Amino acid sequence: MAEDVFKALADPTRRRILDELVERDGQTLFEICTLLVTKHGLGLSRQAISQHLAVLESAGLVLSRRQGRYKFHDLNTDRSWAVSRSES
């Protein structure tokens, strides 16, 4: 639903995560955590960042894929998810 997207975008940390995924897709949790600390000065735990990613994923803004031991996060650029969500 649209309110899920707005809730996800309301948090500045989640917007920074999305900004980092816009710059480079396919990042692991470790890479995202490192960027948030070095570029934005955010000292959040990996668990906190993981929870933010889960909110973004449940809102349909981020997709994740497993490859071996790693989980990669990508920005969802497929706009058809917004149409299908608004119809439900």
N, CA, C and O atoms as a CHARMM CRD file, in Angstrom:
* protein
*
  352
    1    1 MET  N      0.83300  -1.18800   0.00000 PROA 1      0.00000
    2    1 MET  CA     0.00000   0.00000   0.00000 PROA 1      0.00000
    3    1 MET  C      0.87400   1.24500   0.00000 PROA 1      0.00000
    4    1 MET  O      2.05500   1.19900   0.34500 PROA 1      0.00000
    5    2 ALA  N      0.27500   2.34300  -0.38900 PROA 2      0.00000
    6    2 ALA  CA     1.00700   3.59800  -0.48100 PROA 2      0.00000
    7    2 ALA  C      1.50700   4.06300   0.87900 PROA 2      0.00000
    8    2 ALA  O      2.58700   4.64600   0.97300 PROA 2      0.00000
    9    3 GLU  N      0.73300   3.81200   1.93800 PROA 3      0.00000
   10    3 GLU  CA     1.19200   4.25300   3.26100 PROA 3      0.00000
   11    3 GLU  C      2.45800   3.53300   3.69300 PROA 3      0.00000
   12    3 GLU  O      3.25100   4.09100   4.45100 PROA 3      0.00000
   13    4 ASP  N      2.66800   2.28900   3.22200 PROA 4      0.00000
   14    4 ASP  CA     3.92200   1.58200   3.51100 PROA 4      0.00000
   15    4 ASP  C      5.11000   2.31200   2.88700 PROA 4      0.00000
   16    4 ASP  O      6.17400   2.42400   3.49600 PROA 4      0.00000
   17    5 VAL  N      4.91600   2.79600   1.68300 PROA 5      0.00000
   18    5 VAL  CA     5.98900   3.51800   0.99600 PROA 5      0.00000
   19    5 VAL  C      6.27800   4.82400   1.72900 PROA 5      0.00000
   20    5 VAL  O      7.43900   5.16600   1.95800 PROA 5      0.00000
   21    6 PHE  N      5.22800   5.55300   2.09500 PROA 6      0.00000
   22    6 PHE  CA     5.43200   6.82400   2.79300 PROA 6      0.00000
   23    6 PHE  C      6.06600   6.61400   4.16000 PROA 6      0.00000
   24    6 PHE  O      6.90600   7.40800   4.58200 PROA 6      0.00000
   25    7 LYS  N      5.66900   5.54800   4.85900 PROA 7      0.00000
   26    7 LYS  CA     6.27500   5.23700   6.15600 PROA 7      0.00000
   27    7 LYS  C      7.76100   4.92900   5.97400 PROA 7      0.00000
   28    7 LYS  O      8.60000   5.37100   6.75800 PROA 7      0.00000
   29    8 ALA  N      8.06700   4.17000   4.93500 PROA 8      0.00000
   30    8 ALA  CA     9.46500   3.81000   4.67300 PROA 8      0.00000
   31    8 ALA  C     10.29600   5.04200   4.32700 PROA 8      0.00000
   32    8 ALA  O     11.44900   5.15200   4.74400 PROA 8      0.00000
   33    9 LEU  N      9.72000   5.95900   3.57300 PROA 9      0.00000
   34    9 LEU  CA    10.45100   7.15000   3.14700 PROA 9      0.00000
   35    9 LEU  C     10.50500   8.23200   4.22200 PROA 9      0.00000
   36    9 LEU  O     11.27500   9.18500   4.09900 PROA 9      0.00000
   37   10 ALA  N      9.70900   8.09900   5.26000 PROA 10     0.00000
   38   10 ALA  CA     9.65800   9.11600   6.31300 PROA 10     0.00000
   39   10 ALA  C     10.93000   9.16000   7.15100 PROA 10     0.00000
   40   10 ALA  O     11.23900  10.18300   7.76200 PROA 10     0.00000
   41   11 ASP  N     11.65900   8.06800   7.18200 PROA 11     0.00000
   42   11 ASP  CA    12.84900   7.99000   8.02500 PROA 11     0.00000
   43   11 ASP  C     14.08400   8.45000   7.25000 PROA 11     0.00000
   44   11 ASP  O     14.34100   7.94900   6.15500 PROA 11     0.00000
   45   12 PRO  N     14.85800   9.39900   7.80100 PROA 12     0.00000
   46   12 PRO  CA    16.04100   9.88400   7.07900 PROA 12     0.00000
   47   12 PRO  C     17.11800   8.82200   6.85600 PROA 12     0.00000
   48   12 PRO  O     17.83100   8.86900   5.85400 PROA 12     0.00000
   49   13 THR  N     17.24200   7.87400   7.77300 PROA 13     0.00000
   50   13 THR  CA    18.22800   6.79800   7.58700 PROA 13     0.00000
   51   13 THR  C     17.86400   5.94100   6.39300 PROA 13     0.00000
   52   13 THR  O     18.73400   5.56900   5.60600 PROA 13     0.00000
   53   14 ARG  N     16.57800   5.62200   6.24800 PROA 14     0.00000
   54   14 ARG  CA    16.15300   4.81500   5.09900 PROA 14     0.00000
   55   14 ARG  C     16.33800   5.57900   3.80100 PROA 14     0.00000
   56   14 ARG  O     16.67400   4.98300   2.77800 PROA 14     0.00000
   57   15 ARG  N     16.12700   6.88800   3.82300 PROA 15     0.00000
   58   15 ARG  CA    16.37400   7.68200   2.60500 PROA 15     0.00000
   59   15 ARG  C     17.85500   7.66500   2.25200 PROA 15     0.00000
   60   15 ARG  O     18.20600   7.64100   1.07300 PROA 15     0.00000
   61   16 ARG  N     18.72700   7.67700   3.25200 PROA 16     0.00000
   62   16 ARG  CA    20.17000   7.60300   2.97100 PROA 16     0.00000
   63   16 ARG  C     20.53900   6.23800   2.38900 PROA 16     0.00000
   64   16 ARG  O     21.37900   6.14600   1.49400 PROA 16     0.00000
   65   17 ILE  N     19.91700   5.19400   2.89300 PROA 17     0.00000
   66   17 ILE  CA    20.16300   3.85600   2.33700 PROA 17     0.00000
   67   17 ILE  C     19.75200   3.83200   0.86700 PROA 17     0.00000
   68   17 ILE  O     20.48300   3.31200   0.02400 PROA 17     0.00000
   69   18 LEU  N     18.58800   4.39000   0.56200 PROA 18     0.00000
   70   18 LEU  CA    18.13400   4.44200  -0.83200 PROA 18     0.00000
   71   18 LEU  C     19.09200   5.26100  -1.69300 PROA 18     0.00000
   72   18 LEU  O     19.38000   4.89100  -2.83100 PROA 18     0.00000
   73   19 ASP  N     19.58400   6.37600  -1.15000 PROA 19     0.00000
   74   19 ASP  CA    20.55400   7.19200  -1.89500 PROA 19     0.00000
   75   19 ASP  C     21.79700   6.38500  -2.24100 PROA 19     0.00000
   76   19 ASP  O     22.32200   6.48900  -3.34900 PROA 19     0.00000
   77   20 GLU  N     22.26800   5.58100  -1.29100 PROA 20     0.00000
   78   20 GLU  CA    23.45500   4.75700  -1.54600 PROA 20     0.00000
   79   20 GLU  C     23.16900   3.68500  -2.59400 PROA 20     0.00000
   80   20 GLU  O     24.04200   3.36000  -3.40000 PROA 20     0.00000
   81   21 LEU  N     21.96500   3.13600  -2.59200 PROA 21     0.00000
   82   21 LEU  CA    21.61100   2.12600  -3.59600 PROA 21     0.00000
   83   21 LEU  C     21.40100   2.75700  -4.96800 PROA 21     0.00000
   84   21 LEU  O     21.59300   2.09500  -5.98800 PROA 21     0.00000
   85   22 VAL  N     21.01000   4.02600  -5.00400 PROA 22     0.00000
   86   22 VAL  CA    20.91400   4.72800  -6.28700 PROA 22     0.00000
   87   22 VAL  C     22.30400   4.86600  -6.89100 PROA 22     0.00000
   88   22 VAL  O     22.49200   4.68800  -8.09500 PROA 22     0.00000
   89   23 GLU  N     23.27800   5.18500  -6.04100 PROA 23     0.00000
   90   23 GLU  CA    24.65400   5.33800  -6.52800 PROA 23     0.00000
   91   23 GLU  C     25.24700   4.02400  -7.00600 PROA 23     0.00000
   92   23 GLU  O     25.96200   3.98100  -8.00700 PROA 23     0.00000
   93   24 ARG  N     24.93800   2.93400  -6.26800 PROA 24     0.00000
   94   24 ARG  CA    25.46700   1.62300  -6.66500 PROA 24     0.00000
   95   24 ARG  C     24.56300   0.52300  -6.12600 PROA 24     0.00000
   96   24 ARG  O     24.44900   0.33200  -4.91600 PROA 24     0.00000
   97   25 ASP  N     23.93200  -0.18600  -7.02900 PROA 25     0.00000
   98   25 ASP  CA    23.07500  -1.31800  -6.67100 PROA 25     0.00000
   99   25 ASP  C     23.90700  -2.51900  -6.24500 PROA 25     0.00000
  100   25 ASP  O     25.11900  -2.55600  -6.45800 PROA 25     0.00000
  101   26 GLY  N     23.24500  -3.49500  -5.64500 PROA 26     0.00000
  102   26 GLY  CA    23.88800  -4.76400  -5.34600 PROA 26     0.00000
  103   26 GLY  C     24.84900  -4.70500  -4.18600 PROA 26     0.00000
  104   26 GLY  O     25.90600  -5.33300  -4.22900 PROA 26     0.00000
  105   27 GLN  N     24.50500  -3.96100  -3.14200 PROA 27     0.00000
  106   27 GLN  CA    25.39300  -3.84400  -1.99200 PROA 27     0.00000
  107   27 GLN  C     24.96200  -4.79500  -0.87900 PROA 27     0.00000
  108   27 GLN  O     23.77900  -5.08300  -0.70200 PROA 27     0.00000
  109   28 THR  N     25.94600  -5.26600  -0.14600 PROA 28     0.00000
  110   28 THR  CA    25.67100  -6.12000   1.00800 PROA 28     0.00000
  111   28 THR  C     25.38700  -5.24200   2.22200 PROA 28     0.00000
  112   28 THR  O     25.60700  -4.03100   2.19400 PROA 28     0.00000
  113   29 LEU  N     24.89900  -5.86600   3.27800 PROA 29     0.00000
  114   29 LEU  CA    24.64600  -5.15800   4.52500 PROA 29     0.00000
  115   29 LEU  C     25.92900  -4.50700   5.03600 PROA 29     0.00000
  116   29 LEU  O     25.90600  -3.36100   5.48500 PROA 29     0.00000
  117   30 PHE  N     27.03500  -5.22300   4.97100 PROA 30     0.00000
  118   30 PHE  CA    28.32100  -4.69200   5.43000 PROA 30     0.00000
  119   30 PHE  C     28.70200  -3.43400   4.65000 PROA 30     0.00000
  120   30 PHE  O     29.14400  -2.44600   5.23800 PROA 30     0.00000
  121   31 GLU  N     28.53100  -3.47000   3.32900 PROA 31     0.00000
  122   31 GLU  CA    28.87200  -2.31300   2.49600 PROA 31     0.00000
  123   31 GLU  C     27.99400  -1.11100   2.82900 PROA 31     0.00000
  124   31 GLU  O     28.47700   0.01900   2.90700 PROA 31     0.00000
  125   32 ILE  N     26.71200  -1.36300   3.02200 PROA 32     0.00000
  126   32 ILE  CA    25.78800  -0.27000   3.35000 PROA 32     0.00000
  127   32 ILE  C     26.14100   0.32200   4.71000 PROA 32     0.00000
  128   32 ILE  O     26.17400   1.54300   4.86200 PROA 32     0.00000
  129   33 CYS  N     26.40300  -0.52500   5.69200 PROA 33     0.00000
  130   33 CYS  CA    26.78900  -0.04500   7.02800 PROA 33     0.00000
  131   33 CYS  C     28.05500   0.81100   6.95400 PROA 33     0.00000
  132   33 CYS  O     28.13400   1.86900   7.57900 PROA 33     0.00000
  133   34 THR  N     29.03700   0.34900   6.18800 PROA 34     0.00000
  134   34 THR  CA    30.29900   1.07200   6.04700 PROA 34     0.00000
  135   34 THR  C     30.07100   2.45100   5.42900 PROA 34     0.00000
  136   34 THR  O     30.63600   3.44000   5.89600 PROA 34     0.00000
  137   35 LEU  N     29.25300   2.52000   4.39100 PROA 35     0.00000
  138   35 LEU  CA    28.96900   3.80200   3.74800 PROA 35     0.00000
  139   35 LEU  C     28.22400   4.74800   4.67300 PROA 35     0.00000
  140   35 LEU  O     28.50100   5.94700   4.68800 PROA 35     0.00000
  141   36 LEU  N     27.28900   4.22500   5.43900 PROA 36     0.00000
  142   36 LEU  CA    26.53300   5.08600   6.34600 PROA 36     0.00000
  143   36 LEU  C     27.42400   5.67800   7.43200 PROA 36     0.00000
  144   36 LEU  O     27.20700   6.80400   7.88000 PROA 36     0.00000
  145   37 VAL  N     28.42000   4.91500   7.84900 PROA 37     0.00000
  146   37 VAL  CA    29.35400   5.42800   8.86000 PROA 37     0.00000
  147   37 VAL  C     30.31900   6.43200   8.24200 PROA 37     0.00000
  148   37 VAL  O     30.50500   7.52400   8.77900 PROA 37     0.00000
  149   38 THR  N     30.93400   6.07200   7.11900 PROA 38     0.00000
  150   38 THR  CA    31.98800   6.91000   6.54900 PROA 38     0.00000
  151   38 THR  C     31.44800   8.16400   5.86500 PROA 38     0.00000
  152   38 THR  O     32.01500   9.24400   6.03000 PROA 38     0.00000
  153   39 LYS  N     30.37100   8.04100   5.10800 PROA 39     0.00000
  154   39 LYS  CA    29.85800   9.18400   4.35200 PROA 39     0.00000
  155   39 LYS  C     28.88200  10.04200   5.14200 PROA 39     0.00000
  156   39 LYS  O     28.81900  11.25700   4.95300 PROA 39     0.00000
  157   40 HSD  N     28.11400   9.40100   6.03800 PROA 40     0.00000
  158   40 HSD  CA    27.03200  10.12200   6.71200 PROA 40     0.00000
  159   40 HSD  C     27.22500  10.23100   8.22800 PROA 40     0.00000
  160   40 HSD  O     26.43600  10.89000   8.90600 PROA 40     0.00000
  161   41 GLY  N     28.25400   9.59700   8.75400 PROA 41     0.00000
  162   41 GLY  CA    28.52200   9.67800  10.17800 PROA 41     0.00000
  163   41 GLY  C     27.50500   8.98900  11.06200 PROA 41     0.00000
  164   41 GLY  O     27.38200   9.32000  12.24100 PROA 41     0.00000
  165   42 LEU  N     26.77700   8.03800  10.50900 PROA 42     0.00000
  166   42 LEU  CA    25.76500   7.31200  11.28700 PROA 42     0.00000
  167   42 LEU  C     26.40300   6.08900  11.93400 PROA 42     0.00000
  168   42 LEU  O     26.99000   5.25500  11.24400 PROA 42     0.00000
  169   43 GLY  N     26.29400   5.98100  13.23400 PROA 43     0.00000
  170   43 GLY  CA    26.88700   4.86600  13.95600 PROA 43     0.00000
  171   43 GLY  C     25.84200   3.85500  14.38300 PROA 43     0.00000
  172   43 GLY  O     25.75900   3.51100  15.56200 PROA 43     0.00000
  173   44 LEU  N     25.04600   3.37600  13.44700 PROA 44     0.00000
  174   44 LEU  CA    24.00600   2.40200  13.76600 PROA 44     0.00000
  175   44 LEU  C     24.55600   0.98200  13.69100 PROA 44     0.00000
  176   44 LEU  O     25.51200   0.71100  12.96500 PROA 44     0.00000
  177   45 SER  N     23.94600   0.09100  14.44300 PROA 45     0.00000
  178   45 SER  CA    24.36900  -1.31200  14.41900 PROA 45     0.00000
  179   45 SER  C     23.92600  -1.97400  13.12100 PROA 45     0.00000
  180   45 SER  O     23.04500  -1.48300  12.41600 PROA 45     0.00000
  181   46 ARG  N     24.56400  -3.10400  12.82600 PROA 46     0.00000
  182   46 ARG  CA    24.15400  -3.87400  11.63300 PROA 46     0.00000
  183   46 ARG  C     22.70700  -4.32400  11.76100 PROA 46     0.00000
  184   46 ARG  O     21.97900  -4.36600  10.76900 PROA 46     0.00000
  185   47 GLN  N     22.28400  -4.66200  12.97900 PROA 47     0.00000
  186   47 GLN  CA    20.90300  -5.09900  13.19900 PROA 47     0.00000
  187   47 GLN  C     19.91700  -3.96600  12.88500 PROA 47     0.00000
  188   47 GLN  O     18.86000  -4.20100  12.30000 PROA 47     0.00000
  189   48 ALA  N     20.27000  -2.74300  13.27700 PROA 48     0.00000
  190   48 ALA  CA    19.39200  -1.59900  13.00200 PROA 48     0.00000
  191   48 ALA  C     19.27900  -1.35500  11.50100 PROA 48     0.00000
  192   48 ALA  O     18.18500  -1.11300  10.99300 PROA 48     0.00000
  193   49 ILE  N     20.40000  -1.41800  10.79100 PROA 49     0.00000
  194   49 ILE  CA    20.39100  -1.22300   9.34000 PROA 49     0.00000
  195   49 ILE  C     19.60400  -2.34500   8.66900 PROA 49     0.00000
  196   49 ILE  O     18.87200  -2.11000   7.70800 PROA 49     0.00000
  197   50 SER  N     19.75400  -3.54800   9.17300 PROA 50     0.00000
  198   50 SER  CA    19.01000  -4.69200   8.63800 PROA 50     0.00000
  199   50 SER  C     17.50700  -4.48000   8.79900 PROA 50     0.00000
  200   50 SER  O     16.73300  -4.80700   7.89900 PROA 50     0.00000
  201   51 GLN  N     17.09700  -3.93900   9.93000 PROA 51     0.00000
  202   51 GLN  CA    15.67200  -3.65500  10.14200 PROA 51     0.00000
  203   51 GLN  C     15.18300  -2.56500   9.18800 PROA 51     0.00000
  204   51 GLN  O     14.07100  -2.65000   8.66800 PROA 51     0.00000
  205   52 HSD  N     16.00500  -1.54500   8.95700 PROA 52     0.00000
  206   52 HSD  CA    15.63900  -0.50500   7.98800 PROA 52     0.00000
  207   52 HSD  C     15.49400  -1.10800   6.58900 PROA 52     0.00000
  208   52 HSD  O     14.56600  -0.76900   5.85500 PROA 52     0.00000
  209   53 LEU  N     16.40600  -1.99500   6.22600 PROA 53     0.00000
  210   53 LEU  CA    16.31700  -2.65300   4.91900 PROA 53     0.00000
  211   53 LEU  C     15.05200  -3.50600   4.81700 PROA 53     0.00000
  212   53 LEU  O     14.44300  -3.57700   3.75000 PROA 53     0.00000
  213   54 ALA  N     14.65300  -4.14700   5.90200 PROA 54     0.00000
  214   54 ALA  CA    13.43200  -4.96000   5.90400 PROA 54     0.00000
  215   54 ALA  C     12.19900  -4.08800   5.66700 PROA 54     0.00000
  216   54 ALA  O     11.28200  -4.49400   4.95300 PROA 54     0.00000
  217   55 VAL  N     12.17100  -2.90300   6.25400 PROA 55     0.00000
  218   55 VAL  CA    11.05300  -1.97700   6.03600 PROA 55     0.00000
  219   55 VAL  C     11.01500  -1.54000   4.57200 PROA 55     0.00000
  220   55 VAL  O      9.95000  -1.50500   3.95500 PROA 55     0.00000
  221   56 LEU  N     12.18200  -1.20700   4.02300 PROA 56     0.00000
  222   56 LEU  CA    12.25000  -0.80700   2.61600 PROA 56     0.00000
  223   56 LEU  C     11.83700  -1.94900   1.69000 PROA 56     0.00000
  224   56 LEU  O     11.18400  -1.72600   0.67000 PROA 56     0.00000
  225   57 GLU  N     12.21700  -3.15300   2.04700 PROA 57     0.00000
  226   57 GLU  CA    11.86000  -4.31400   1.23400 PROA 57     0.00000
  227   57 GLU  C     10.35600  -4.59200   1.31100 PROA 57     0.00000
  228   57 GLU  O      9.73100  -4.89400   0.29400 PROA 57     0.00000
  229   58 SER  N      9.78000  -4.49300   2.49400 PROA 58     0.00000
  230   58 SER  CA     8.33900  -4.75700   2.62600 PROA 58     0.00000
  231   58 SER  C      7.51100  -3.68100   1.92800 PROA 58     0.00000
  232   58 SER  O      6.37700  -3.93900   1.52100 PROA 58     0.00000
  233   59 ALA  N      8.07000  -2.47600   1.78500 PROA 59     0.00000
  234   59 ALA  CA     7.38200  -1.40700   1.04800 PROA 59     0.00000
  235   59 ALA  C      7.56900  -1.54600  -0.45400 PROA 59     0.00000
  236   59 ALA  O      6.94500  -0.81700  -1.22500 PROA 59     0.00000
  237   60 GLY  N      8.42200  -2.47400  -0.88100 PROA 60     0.00000
  238   60 GLY  CA     8.64900  -2.69700  -2.30600 PROA 60     0.00000
  239   60 GLY  C      9.67300  -1.76900  -2.92400 PROA 60     0.00000
  240   60 GLY  O      9.79300  -1.70500  -4.14700 PROA 60     0.00000
  241   61 LEU  N     10.42200  -1.04100  -2.08600 PROA 61     0.00000
  242   61 LEU  CA    11.41100  -0.10900  -2.61000 PROA 61     0.00000
  243   61 LEU  C     12.76700  -0.75400  -2.85100 PROA 61     0.00000
  244   61 LEU  O     13.55400  -0.27900  -3.67100 PROA 61     0.00000
  245   62 VAL  N     13.03500  -1.84000  -2.13200 PROA 62     0.00000
  246   62 VAL  CA    14.31900  -2.53800  -2.23300 PROA 62     0.00000
  247   62 VAL  C     14.04900  -4.01500  -2.47200 PROA 62     0.00000
  248   62 VAL  O     13.12800  -4.59100  -1.89400 PROA 62     0.00000
  249   63 LEU  N     14.85100  -4.61100  -3.31700 PROA 63     0.00000
  250   63 LEU  CA    14.80600  -6.05200  -3.56300 PROA 63     0.00000
  251   63 LEU  C     16.09400  -6.65900  -3.02100 PROA 63     0.00000
  252   63 LEU  O     17.15600  -6.03900  -3.08200 PROA 63     0.00000
  253   64 SER  N     15.99300  -7.87000  -2.49300 PROA 64     0.00000
  254   64 SER  CA    17.21500  -8.54000  -2.04100 PROA 64     0.00000
  255   64 SER  C     17.33700  -9.88200  -2.73500 PROA 64     0.00000
  256   64 SER  O     16.34300 -10.51300  -3.09400 PROA 64     0.00000
  257   65 ARG  N     18.57600 -10.30100  -2.91500 PROA 65     0.00000
  258   65 ARG  CA    18.84600 -11.59800  -3.54700 PROA 65     0.00000
  259   65 ARG  C     20.03400 -12.22600  -2.84300 PROA 65     0.00000
  260   65 ARG  O     20.98500 -11.54800  -2.45300 PROA 65     0.00000
  261   66 ARG  N     19.95300 -13.51900  -2.69300 PROA 66     0.00000
  262   66 ARG  CA    21.04600 -14.26900  -2.06600 PROA 66     0.00000
  263   66 ARG  C     21.93900 -14.85000  -3.14000 PROA 66     0.00000
  264   66 ARG  O     21.47800 -15.35500  -4.16300 PROA 66     0.00000
  265   67 GLN  N     23.22800 -14.76400  -2.87700 PROA 67     0.00000
  266   67 GLN  CA    24.21400 -15.34200  -3.78400 PROA 67     0.00000
  267   67 GLN  C     25.29900 -15.93400  -2.90200 PROA 67     0.00000
  268   67 GLN  O     26.15200 -15.21800  -2.37700 PROA 67     0.00000
  269   68 GLY  N     25.25500 -17.24300  -2.74600 PROA 68     0.00000
  270   68 GLY  CA    26.19100 -17.89700  -1.84100 PROA 68     0.00000
  271   68 GLY  C     25.91900 -17.48400  -0.41400 PROA 68     0.00000
  272   68 GLY  O     24.79100 -17.59400   0.06600 PROA 68     0.00000
  273   69 ARG  N     26.93900 -17.01100   0.26500 PROA 69     0.00000
  274   69 ARG  CA    26.79900 -16.58100   1.65400 PROA 69     0.00000
  275   69 ARG  C     26.29600 -15.15000   1.79200 PROA 69     0.00000
  276   69 ARG  O     26.00000 -14.70400   2.90000 PROA 69     0.00000
  277   70 TYR  N     26.19800 -14.43300   0.69200 PROA 70     0.00000
  278   70 TYR  CA    25.91000 -13.00600   0.73700 PROA 70     0.00000
  279   70 TYR  C     24.48700 -12.69500   0.30800 PROA 70     0.00000
  280   70 TYR  O     23.89200 -13.39800  -0.50800 PROA 70     0.00000
  281   71 LYS  N     23.96000 -11.62200   0.88300 PROA 71     0.00000
  282   71 LYS  CA    22.65100 -11.10600   0.50200 PROA 71     0.00000
  283   71 LYS  C     22.87400  -9.71200  -0.07100 PROA 71     0.00000
  284   71 LYS  O     23.39000  -8.82700   0.61200 PROA 71     0.00000
  285   72 PHE  N     22.48700  -9.52500  -1.31500 PROA 72     0.00000
  286   72 PHE  CA    22.68100  -8.25600  -2.01100 PROA 72     0.00000
  287   72 PHE  C     21.36300  -7.49000  -2.06700 PROA 72     0.00000
  288   72 PHE  O     20.29400  -8.07500  -2.24300 PROA 72     0.00000
  289   73 HSD  N     21.46000  -6.18600  -1.91700 PROA 73     0.00000
  290   73 HSD  CA    20.27600  -5.32300  -1.91000 PROA 73     0.00000
  291   73 HSD  C     20.32000  -4.41200  -3.12300 PROA 73     0.00000
  292   73 HSD  O     21.34000  -3.79200  -3.42300 PROA 73     0.00000
  293   74 ASP  N     19.18300  -4.34600  -3.81700 PROA 74     0.00000
  294   74 ASP  CA    19.06200  -3.54500  -5.02800 PROA 74     0.00000
  295   74 ASP  C     17.85500  -2.62900  -4.91200 PROA 74     0.00000
  296   74 ASP  O     16.84800  -2.98000  -4.29600 PROA 74     0.00000
  297   75 LEU  N     17.97100  -1.45400  -5.51200 PROA 75     0.00000
  298   75 LEU  CA    16.84200  -0.54000  -5.59600 PROA 75     0.00000
  299   75 LEU  C     15.83700  -1.11700  -6.58500 PROA 75     0.00000
  300   75 LEU  O     16.21500  -1.54100  -7.67800 PROA 75     0.00000
  301   76 ASN  N     14.57300  -1.13500  -6.21400 PROA 76     0.00000
  302   76 ASN  CA    13.54100  -1.63800  -7.11200 PROA 76     0.00000
  303   76 ASN  C     13.15100  -0.51600  -8.06500 PROA 76     0.00000
  304   76 ASN  O     12.46200   0.42900  -7.67900 PROA 76     0.00000
  305   77 THR  N     13.59200  -0.62600  -9.29600 PROA 77     0.00000
  306   77 THR  CA    13.30200   0.40000 -10.30100 PROA 77     0.00000
  307   77 THR  C     12.10600   0.03600 -11.17000 PROA 77     0.00000
  308   77 THR  O     11.74600   0.78400 -12.08000 PROA 77     0.00000
  309   78 ASP  N     11.49700  -1.09300 -10.89800 PROA 78     0.00000
  310   78 ASP  CA    10.31200  -1.53200 -11.64800 PROA 78     0.00000
  311   78 ASP  C      9.09500  -0.78600 -11.11000 PROA 78     0.00000
  312   78 ASP  O      8.64300  -1.05100  -9.99500 PROA 78     0.00000
  313   79 ARG  N      8.57500   0.12700 -11.88400 PROA 79     0.00000
  314   79 ARG  CA     7.45100   0.94800 -11.43300 PROA 79     0.00000
  315   79 ARG  C      6.12000   0.19700 -11.43300 PROA 79     0.00000
  316   79 ARG  O      5.13800   0.71500 -10.90000 PROA 79     0.00000
  317   80 SER  N      6.05200  -0.98500 -12.00100 PROA 80     0.00000
  318   80 SER  CA     4.79000  -1.72100 -12.02900 PROA 80     0.00000
  319   80 SER  C      4.35500  -2.15100 -10.64000 PROA 80     0.00000
  320   80 SER  O      3.17000  -2.40700 -10.42500 PROA 80     0.00000
  321   81 TRP  N      5.29900  -2.24000  -9.67000 PROA 81     0.00000
  322   81 TRP  CA     4.91100  -2.61300  -8.31100 PROA 81     0.00000
  323   81 TRP  C      3.99500  -1.55200  -7.70800 PROA 81     0.00000
  324   81 TRP  O      3.13100  -1.88900  -6.89900 PROA 81     0.00000
  325   82 ALA  N      4.15800  -0.28100  -8.07800 PROA 82     0.00000
  326   82 ALA  CA     3.31700   0.78300  -7.52500 PROA 82     0.00000
  327   82 ALA  C      1.88600   0.65700  -8.03500 PROA 82     0.00000
  328   82 ALA  O      0.93600   0.91300  -7.29500 PROA 82     0.00000
  329   83 VAL  N      1.73000   0.26500  -9.29500 PROA 83     0.00000
  330   83 VAL  CA     0.39800   0.10300  -9.86200 PROA 83     0.00000
  331   83 VAL  C     -0.30300  -1.07600  -9.20900 PROA 83     0.00000
  332   83 VAL  O     -1.46200  -0.96100  -8.81100 PROA 83     0.00000
  333   84 SER  N      0.37800  -2.20200  -9.09400 PROA 84     0.00000
  334   84 SER  CA    -0.25100  -3.38400  -8.50500 PROA 84     0.00000
  335   84 SER  C     -0.57100  -3.16200  -7.04600 PROA 84     0.00000
  336   84 SER  O     -1.57700  -3.68000  -6.56200 PROA 84     0.00000
  337   85 ARG  N      0.25100  -2.40700  -6.32000 PROA 85     0.00000
  338   85 ARG  CA    -0.01800  -2.11700  -4.90800 PROA 85     0.00000
  339   85 ARG  C     -1.22800  -1.20600  -4.76000 PROA 85     0.00000
  340   85 ARG  O     -2.01100  -1.37900  -3.82700 PROA 85     0.00000
  341   86 SER  N     -1.39800  -0.24500  -5.65200 PROA 86     0.00000
  342   86 SER  CA    -2.49700   0.69400  -5.52400 PROA 86     0.00000
  343   86 SER  C     -3.83300   0.04800  -5.87600 PROA 86     0.00000
  344   86 SER  O     -4.88200   0.52500  -5.44200 PROA 86     0.00000
  345   87 GLU  N     -3.80800  -1.02100  -6.65000 PROA 87     0.00000
  346   87 GLU  CA    -5.04300  -1.71700  -7.01700 PROA 87     0.00000
  347   87 GLU  C     -5.54000  -2.62800  -5.90800 PROA 87     0.00000
  348   87 GLU  O     -6.71600  -2.99100  -5.90400 PROA 87     0.00000
  349   88 SER  N     -4.66800  -3.01600  -4.95000 PROA 88     0.00000
  350   88 SER  CA    -5.11200  -3.93300  -3.91000 PROA 88     0.00000
  351   88 SER  C     -5.77600  -3.23300  -2.76100 PROA 88     0.00000
  352   88 SER  O     -6.20300  -3.88200  -1.80600 PROA 88     0.00000
